[in-house]
Amino acid sequence: MFEGDKAGQLLIFTRPSQMRNYKEIRVLIGYLLSAISLFMVVGCQQVQKPEIKGEGPLAVVMARGITSPEFHAPLERWRTIHKKGINNRDFTERECVLCHDPKKSCNRCHRYIGAREISVPEASLFWPEEKKEKP
């Protein structure tokens, strides 16, 4: 039906069946883009951020009886600068696990933001695994 010149065109159709295939491809691409758009609008949901005394799998659990030291106040400021203290060697991760259970506090936030998880072997001495009861 259409033929290109010798300089060449991008789309050269010589038979009606080739035009039909091109139209089918455009329709399929349209359906695919519509499905992706629908998934982005409906399929995505807001993920709750880790919170102290929150609920759910991202709740940061603080052990009872532990008071936060003066340098942790205010807590929101501490969350943003604690890495600087580790980098400056003001304290170490080993010192952190004396008060913080990495599995129930540190690593929940670290996973949420994509930071490296805390892995201190001695933490299991201070924070033993909780045994789940068999039903």
N, C-alpha and C positions, 0 to 999 in steps of 0.2 A: 504494500500500500504506500508506505513512505520509503524513500531511499535517500541516503546521504550523498553529498558530493564527495569528491576525492579528498577534500581537506578533512572530511570526517565529521560526523555529528555524534552526539552522545547516544541518542536513541534512534535506531534504524529499524523500522518495522517493514517486513516484506510480506508477511501473511497476516490475516485477521486473527489467527489463533495466538500470535505473539502479542497483539494488542490486548486480547482478553486476559492473557497471563499477567500482563503489566497492570491491568485494572484490578485483578484479583490480589496481586501483591500489595497495591495501594490500600485496598480494603482491609487486608490482614494487618498491615502496619497501623491503620486507623484503629482497628479493634484492640491491638496490642497496646497502643498508647492510651486508649480509653481505660483499659483494664489497669494499667500501671497508675494512671491518675486516680482512679477509684480506690485502689489499694492504699495510695498515699494519704488520701483524705479519710478513709474509713478504717484502714488497717493499723495505722499508727496511733499510739496512745501515749499520754504523758506518763513518764516514769517518775515515781515518787523518789525524792532524794533522801539519803540517810538522815535521820534525825534522832537526837537523844530523847529517850522516852517515847519514841515513835512506835508504830505498829507495823507488822509485816516482816518480810525477809530482810529489809534494809534497816530495821530499827537498830540503833546503836545502844547497846546495853552497858550501863555503868554499874559496877558492883556496889552493893549497899555498904555504907559505912566509910566509903572513900570520899574524902573532901578534895575538891580541886585546889591545887596549890595556887599561890598568889600570882605566879607568872602565867597561869592559864587564863586569867581574867582580862578582859571579857572573852568568853569562849569563841565568839565569831572571829575575833582578831587572831586568836591562837590557831584556829583552823587554817588560816592563810599564811602564817609565818612559821609554823613548827618545822617545816622542811629547812628553813634557813638556819634554825638552831642546830639541826643535825649536820648540815653542811659546814657550819662554823665550829663543829665539834664541842658545842656547849653541853651536849648530852648525846647519848647513843641510843640506838633502837633497843639494846639490852636493858638500858635503864627505863625505857618506856614500858616494857612488858612487866615491870614490877607492879605497875598500877593498872595497865590496860591489857585486856585479853585481845590479842590480835584478831582472833576469829570473830569476836562479837562486837568489836569497836573499830579498830584500825582498818582491817581489810575490807570491811563493808564499804567504807568511804573510798578506799583505794580502788576497789573494783569499779565503783560507780563512776569515778573520774578517769579511770584507765591508768592509774599510777601503779608502780611496782608494789606487790604485796609484801607485808612484813613477814619475814621468816627467821625467827630466832629459836634455835633448838631448845634453849632453856625455858622457853615460854610454857612448855608442857609441864614443867615442874611447878609453876605457879598457877597454871590454868589447866587442870586435867580435863580430859574428855568427859562429857556427861553421858552416862549410860542410859540408853533408851530402854524402857520397860517393854517386854514382849506382851502383846495383847492376848 
